[in-house]
Amino acid sequence: MSDAAQPTAAEVRAAADAVKTALDRHLAAIERRSGEDDPAVSEAFNQLAAAAEAYDELLYDRYDEVTPFEIPGAEDTLPPYAGPEEPNAISVLIRRDYTVAEPQRLLAQAQRVEAAEYDDGVDDDEAARTVPGALGILFGEFEPDEIASRHKEFGLEEGDSTLWVTAAEEPTEAGEWLESPFEQVDPQQVVCRFDVSAVFDDEIPDDDEVSDGDDELDFVDEDDEELERLDAEK
């Protein structure tokens, strides 16, 4: 962007003042709301979002800086549902992102799974000694929901996740979509959608919460001695 096209400092300041005014109006509308679906609150919310987005753009153009606010745009919303009134089939699309925060813990858990398959406790499989191999072993052994509830035990850190439920008139043919499971999603067939992201979530799930269900392999949070032993073997 050229200097001539940049907003002035006064324009940026005016946009900041507009955000402050919109904040006050939004809070006032909430304090006076008549119910959960008060249109005045919705209008004040939209005005605040528009003011924040305008300020963010001017701030970036003038100073190459951004705000910490995430403003949902039209592309982030789904169109109205236009699927069958009484679906005969549904598809559940799930994506969960993780960071491999502790590779040694991941490897240790995969090696325990492999060792449990041998009566003599000896595991000759090299797959459990690489991160991709360990991931394949653990996701092959445990259901995705169990890994999600026990991710810290496996050396993983949660990222964003999303779940979409889509409707259909008839179930798809077996094996039809396995090669490209997410490519043919019709947004108008989405019955509901649930997103979890640190960008807009106020409450972060407790990493220490662990499922109390019966497990085929009972893993506990290992102490540092095990990780030090694995480092020494390398």
C-alpha positions, 0 to 999 in steps of 0.5 A: 500500500502506498503512502498516499493511500494510507489512512491518517493517524486521525482516521485511526484514532477516530476508528478507535473511538468508534470501537469504544462507543460501540463497546458502551452501546453493546454493554448497555444493550445487554444490561437492558435486554428483554430476553435471550433473543433481544434484537437490540443486543444483536444489532449492538453486537453487529455494530461492535463487530463492524467497528472493530473490523474497521479499526483493525484494517485501518490500524494495519494499513497505517501502522502494520499492527493488528488487534487480538480480536477475531471478527467472524466474517460471512465466510465463517457462517453456514447457509440456511439448512436446505436438506431433507426434513426427515433425513434417512442418513447422516454423516458426522465429519470431525477434525481435531488438531494436535501439536506433538508437544512431548515426542518422547512421551508419545514414543514411550506409549507406543512402545508399551502398546507394542510390547504388550503384544509380545508374551516375552515383552520384547518388541522388535518393531521399529515403527514404535521408535519414530513419531509417524510410526508411534502415531499410527500405533496409538491411533490404531489401538485407541478410538479418537475420542479416547485419545482426545480425552487422554491427549496429554498422556500421549504427549499431545497438545490440543488445537482447534477442532470442529464437528459437522453433522450433515444429512442425506436422503439415502446412505452412501455406497460402502467405500464410496467416499473413503479416498476423499472424505471431506471434499463433497460436503454441501454446506446446505446439508449441514444440520449442525456444526460445533467448533472449539478454538482458543481463538474465541473460547473463553473456557479452555478444557482442563488438560488434567481431565482423564477418562475414568472408563475401563481401558484395555491398557491402563496407562498412568502419567509416567515420571521423568525417569522413563523419559530419561531412559529413552533419551539415554537409549538414543 
